[in-house]
Amino acid sequence: MVPNTSILRLFSPHVAIRRWTSTSAYRVAHTSSASQIGSFLSKKVYTPPPWASELSVIPSHNYTLGQFPTPIHKWNLPNLPEGTEVWIKRDDLTGMELSGNKVRKLEFMMADAVAQGADCVITIGGIQSNHCRATAVAAKYVNLDCYLVLVSSKALTDLLKKRLLEKGWKPYVISGGGSNSLGDWGYIEAVREIEQQIQLSSDVQFDDIVVACGSGGTVAGLALGSQLSSIKAKVHGFSVCYNLGYFYDNVQGLIDGLQPGLNSHDIVRIEDAKGLGYAMSTPEELKFVKDIAAATGIVLDPVYSGKAAYGMLKDMSNNPTKWEGRKVLFVHTGGLLGLYDKVDQLSCLAGRWRKMDLEELVHAKGQGGPRNLSKPRRRTTNLNVEDAIFMSNPPQNSRELWCLAVVTMHFHHRGLSFFLNRDNPLSIT
């Protein structure tokens, strides 16, 4: 491992050759999971980074569930402080159903569930929970049933576990957001990935890492990994819920489980970005998501990364000297399916747009009268805009229909149950 004091020497071509040789085994193992037939969804022995080998609770195995490594590229954001560069780590590209940061944690927790002989998993989250969706998919990948409690209630989770045990099941409980000491390894491993990408590029060293902070596990793993590795970047967690004190205490509890002997206040800075509250967006925040997508091609989710990026740029605007001349790595934690819940709010921000109904194409000019849809007609490609019927607004109740489609696609599995109706007694199907 290259020590932190040797960062400048990384630019030497001779060091680059040595670095290529010393990391080739890791890179071959890391890339083969995506290229070798049968390696995806496989369980493998886990070897921690050398700088994390003294931590406790080192996992023995993990599954290959995500598409790694995810790319890092420059993010051309507008109105940055002088000399500031923002780069983005695309963890939104870890896979469609498992999009985002949750899959990194689930790789370790699913391996632990299987090792303990579980036949089902239980987890908890909000109604639009990225973690719950990802857990349902990951469980099916490894042939486990999945039960979701889509409300923040530990009592319901405990009751569900009790009922399952009484029925002869062997449940494995995953904490909300996948945030526990075992889940921390997901982003400790992500730091190793970032470190390798930095070393192979030879021309970028990050001063800051920025990420959304929801349940705390992602920022805890990043902060701990950054501190122990050669990266040594300052980690900023932008809170999308709860207060700052809660997250300092939460991160402390998460890293204490690995016994590194560090204080959360020394390795992470928590910033407030929750706005109206968890999963609630202001018009300004949604406009920001739309504008950033239009300007840079990067689509942010409104619950996590959207709020974190909004908070980051707002802080850069209010305190430019704090960020001037710094290279910042923003970690995109995915969750793009959360946009479905904001369709109604976003549609009014989309400007002038029209949707063409291909089934109601008006017949070509000069033929007159409505087209007889029962009569076959040869397709034409030279229709003008006025030759078609357009809708000025999305279909009524589109949000509900799209959400239903997503839920049906991702959650319609045997053994998967929802417990949403507070007036209905808890039951298992």
Disulfide bonds with the S-S distance in Angstrom:
none
